[in-house]
Amino acid sequence: MAPPRTHLSLLQDRARTHGSLRALHVAEQGPDSRVWKEVTYSQLLSDVEMAARFWAQEFASKGLQAGSTIGVW
């Protein structure tokens, strides 16, 4: 039986196999119009990992340990 797939494992696989392909567009408001920035799978994975490191450090500084359960309200 294959291990369960998560959204993160799917993103990691896609970044490994199709890293340079567009994953999504992000709207950026310019002075006169909206501009759409292309984000690749590799960039998206890098951003997700950077955010995870940031929040892990924030939670650790508040005394939460790895594996703790938190609620987001």
NORLIN-V929660 format. One line per field, one symbol per residue. psi: psi as a letter, one per 40 degrees, with the letter a starting at -180 (. if undefined). A space follows every 10 residues. Layout:
# NORLIN-V929660
psi: ???
This chain:
# NORLIN-V929660
psi: hiiiiidddd dddddddfde ihdiihhhhi deihhhhhhi dddddddddd dddddddddd eeeiiheihi ih.
